Amino acid sequence: MEFQMRNWYYFTWLSGDHIVEQHVHFLDFVGWIMNEEPPLHAWGYGGRSQRVEPKYGDIFDHHSVVYEYPKGLRVYALTRQQGRCFNGVYKTVFGTKGQMRFAANKRQSGIFNLAGEPQWQPESDDTPAETVTFREMFARMDAGQPINDSLSMARSTMLAILGRMATHTGQRVTWDDAFASTRVLAPERYAWDANPPVLPRADGTYPHPIPGETDQV
């Protein structure tokens, strides 16, 4: 129990896998773009190709999820945590009149027409987005009008959990089935002498999901 608590990131019952712990920030953006409407279902793939040692617990090192919405709308969410690989961070929205792009390099961000010509681009301000977020949060708190994003945060988390269910099982999982799931990841009790939900094999490695064999919905 203590080992897993100290290495919480690498255990699904503690971190939710990195699609929930880290990629959820991209899914926050998805929720905003989709007007907080949930998808109909999700499917995708994921696995472990580098994180195979015992210290990496039972999480995947890559996930690719397709979220399908009404009227044929789709979101493609790809994330990986693998060394010596291309690891750019991009968000692109494809519309009927062009694209909206978000990238770390603001010169690559903005609204572009179908010919790829910029129609609007953000000012070249090097202030990190996180800094702007905190400034707005504290300003609203000082004004007695705190920002309450609880509902959108819960929806983003559920969107990430749905994606994890799809990649861990290899199945197409509906939003309704994911929301109705009664599966519990937590241990029976929280104590240093209690058994965590997943225990190592004789060689120290941990059982992990196998798409096509694992049923976690």
Disulfide bonds with the S-S distance in Angstrom:
none
